[in-house]
Amino acid sequence: MLAKRIIPCLDIKDGRVVKGVNFGGLRDVSDPVALAAYYNGSGADELVFYDITASAEGRRLFTDILERVASSIFIPLTVGGGINGVADFERVLKCGADKVSVNSGAIADPSLIGKAARIYGSQCVVLSMDVKRVDGQYRLFSRGGRVDTGIDAMQWAERGVGEGAGEIVLNSIDTDGVKGGFDLPMLAELCGRVSVPVIASGGAGSAEDFLQLFNSVPGVDAGLAASIFHYGEVDIRELKQLLAQGGIPVRI
């Protein structure tokens, strides 16, 4: 069995790492370069860098900060925010990204997934989905979780994989920042629909939440979190020890 991955996430706004609840109420956390360097040495398997307001503000991602973050780490880096065309993939990959996360840009132009996959390979294309329950349906949201697209999120995931996405990040808006645990029913539904790696995001409040995640939804490949790592509530090395003791394969 492949090792499960633990992935911290840097949500970037105005050049700083921020964090909120249910995609709102953002507050300042730290300098992204310093925090990235910390995670590089603390046992993280990968790092995610999201310029969370790039799409909503209709601008390109902050590449100067990205270059500084990429140069400070030696673990795989996934980058998203304001990715609207193949040229944006090229730009962030040249800045040091290993994978590119696309969300609103793919909703606007679904062919972007396939175009990028053909040029850079499916392993480089990460489909990020912001999902919320609406009228009993898992609904896909765009623009940083601000706009209800009316699209069924699970059907969208299947289409994205069919287009060439090599990985999916499922961000549950319902559980984001609440620290009540990952959205297990939503994740189980997604894992039953797609065959590519799935990264769970939104809701982690303790180390035990990761143990429950991997035990309850074994199809999930990685757990992503922000605030519990940023504020030192959960130490990544200690988390991995807990997971290993619980029979979950991890890289120690």
C-alpha positions in Angstrom: 0.0 0.0 0.0 1.3 3.5 -0.9 2.2 5.7 2.0 -0.5 8.3 3.0 0.7 11.9 2.6 0.4 14.8 5.0 0.2 18.1 3.3 0.2 21.6 4.9 -1.5 24.3 2.9 -0.5 28.0 2.6 -3.4 30.2 1.7 -1.9 33.4 0.4 -3.6 36.8 0.4 -1.7 40.1 -0.1 1.6 38.3 0.2 0.8 36.7 3.6 -0.5 33.4 4.8 -4.1 33.7 6.1 -6.7 31.3 7.4 -10.5 31.6 7.9 -13.6 29.6 8.6 -16.0 28.3 5.9 -13.9 30.2 3.4 -14.5 33.5 5.2 -13.3 35.6 8.2 -9.6 35.6 7.0 -6.9 36.4 9.6 -3.2 36.9 9.2 -1.0 33.9 10.1 2.6 34.2 8.9 5.2 35.0 6.3 4.9 32.3 3.5 8.6 31.8 2.9 9.4 31.3 6.6 6.4 28.9 7.0 7.3 26.9 3.9 10.9 26.5 5.1 9.5 25.3 8.5 7.3 22.7 6.9 10.1 21.5 4.6 12.1 20.5 7.7 9.2 19.2 9.8 8.2 16.1 8.0 5.6 17.3 5.5 5.3 15.2 2.4 4.3 18.0 0.1 3.2 21.6 0.3 0.3 23.4 -1.3 0.4 27.1 -2.2 -2.9 28.8 -3.0 -3.2 32.5 -4.0 -6.8 32.4 -2.8 -8.0 35.8 -4.2 -6.3 35.7 -7.6 -9.3 34.3 -9.4 -11.8 36.5 -7.6 -9.7 39.6 -8.2 -9.2 38.7 -11.9 -5.4 38.8 -11.7 -2.4 36.5 -12.1 -0.8 34.7 -9.2 2.0 36.4 -7.2 5.0 34.8 -8.8 7.6 36.7 -6.8 6.4 35.1 -3.5 6.0 31.8 -5.2 9.7 31.8 -6.4 10.9 32.6 -2.9 8.8 29.8 -1.4 9.9 27.2 -4.1 13.5 28.1 -3.5 13.2 27.5 0.2 11.9 23.9 0.1 12.9 20.5 -1.3 9.5 18.7 -1.1 6.9 18.7 -3.9 5.0 21.9 -4.3 1.5 22.3 -5.8 0.4 25.8 -6.8 -3.0 27.2 -7.5 -4.8 30.5 -7.9 -5.6 32.5 -11.1 -4.8 29.5 -13.4 -6.8 30.3 -16.4 -4.8 29.0 -19.3 -1.8 26.9 -20.4 0.4 30.0 -20.2 -0.4 30.1 -16.4 0.7 26.5 -16.0 4.0 27.4 -17.8 4.5 30.4 -15.6 4.2 28.8 -12.3 6.1 25.7 -13.3 9.0 27.9 -14.3 8.8 29.5 -10.8 9.4 26.1 -9.2 6.0 24.4 -8.9 5.9 20.6 -9.4 2.1 20.4 -9.9 -0.5 23.0 -10.8 -3.9 23.2 -9.2 -6.8 24.4 -11.4 -10.3 25.3 -10.1 -12.2 28.3 -11.5 -10.2 28.3 -14.7 -11.2 24.8 -15.5 -14.9 25.6 -14.7 -14.7 28.5 -17.2 -12.9 26.3 -19.8 -13.0 22.6 -19.1 -10.7 21.9 -22.1 -7.9 23.5 -20.1 -7.5 20.3 -18.1 -6.9 18.2 -21.2 -4.7 20.8 -22.9 -2.4 21.0 -19.8 -2.3 17.2 -19.3 -1.2 16.7 -22.9 1.6 19.2 -22.6 2.8 18.5 -19.0 1.4 15.1 -18.2 -1.6 14.2 -16.0 0.6 13.9 -12.9 1.1 17.7 -13.2 -2.6 18.6 -13.3 -4.5 18.8 -10.0 -8.2 19.5 -10.1 -9.2 21.4 -7.0 -12.9 21.5 -6.1 -14.6 23.7 -3.6 -17.8 21.8 -2.6 -20.8 22.6 -0.5 -24.1 20.8 0.2 -26.9 22.7 -1.5 -30.5 21.2 -1.5 -29.1 17.7 -0.9 -26.6 17.9 -3.7 -22.8 18.2 -3.6 -22.5 21.5 -5.4 -19.3 22.9 -7.1 -18.4 26.4 -6.2 -16.0 28.8 -8.0 -14.1 32.1 -7.3 -12.7 30.9 -4.0 -15.9 29.3 -2.8 -17.9 32.5 -3.5 -20.0 31.4 -6.5 -22.4 28.5 -6.7 -21.9 27.1 -10.2 -25.0 24.8 -10.1 -22.7 21.9 -11.2 -22.9 18.5 -9.5 -19.5 18.2 -8.0 -19.2 14.4 -8.4 -20.1 14.6 -12.0 -17.5 17.4 -12.4 -14.8 15.2 -10.8 -15.5 12.4 -13.2 -15.4 14.7 -16.1 -12.1 16.3 -14.9 -10.5 12.9 -14.6 -11.7 11.9 -18.0 -10.1 15.1 -19.4 -6.8 14.2 -17.8 -6.6 15.4 -14.2 -4.1 13.2 -12.3 -5.2 14.2 -8.8 -8.1 15.8 -7.0 -8.2 18.0 -4.0 -11.6 18.0 -2.4 -12.2 21.1 -0.3 -15.3 20.8 1.8 -16.7 24.3 2.4 -19.0 22.9 5.0 -16.2 21.7 7.3 -13.4 24.3 6.3 -11.8 25.7 9.4 -14.4 24.3 11.8 -12.0 21.7 13.1 -14.7 19.1 13.6 -13.1 16.5 11.4 -12.9 15.8 7.6 -16.0 15.5 5.5 -16.1 11.7 5.4 -19.4 11.2 3.5 -18.3 13.6 0.8 -14.9 12.0 0.5 -16.3 8.5 0.4 -18.6 9.5 -2.4 -15.8 11.0 -4.4 -13.4 8.0 -3.9 -16.2 5.8 -5.2 -16.4 7.9 -8.4 -12.8 8.4 -9.4 -9.6 6.3 -9.7 -7.0 9.0 -9.3 -5.5 10.1 -5.9 -7.8 12.1 -3.7 -6.6 14.7 -1.2 -8.9 15.5 1.6 -9.1 19.1 2.7 -11.2 21.0 5.2 -12.1 20.2 8.8 -9.0 18.7 10.5 -8.9 19.7 14.2 -6.7 17.0 15.7 -4.2 14.3 14.9 -7.0 11.8 15.5 -9.0 13.3 12.7 -6.4 12.1 10.2 -6.4 8.6 11.8 -10.2 8.6 11.4 -9.9 9.8 7.8 -7.6 7.1 6.6 -9.4 4.3 8.5 -12.9 5.4 7.4 -12.1 6.3 3.8 -9.1 4.2 2.8 -9.4 5.4 -0.8 -8.1 8.9 0.3 -4.5 9.3 -0.5 -3.6 12.4 1.6 -4.8 14.7 4.2 -4.4 18.5 3.8 -4.7 21.0 6.6 -3.7 24.6 7.5 -4.5 26.1 10.8 -3.7 23.1 13.0 -0.2 23.0 11.6 0.2 26.8 11.4 -0.6 27.3 15.0 1.4 24.3 16.3 -1.7 22.4 17.4 -0.6 19.3 15.6 3.1 18.4 15.0 3.5 16.6 11.7 6.2 14.2 12.9 4.1 13.3 16.0 1.0 12.9 13.7 2.9 10.4 11.5 4.0 8.4 14.5 0.3 8.2 15.6 -0.7 7.1 12.2 2.1 4.5 12.0 1.1 3.1 15.4 -2.5 2.9 14.0 -1.4 0.8 11.1 -1.5 3.6 8.5 1.5 3.6 6.1 3.4 6.9 6.2 6.9 8.1 5.5 8.6 8.7 8.8 
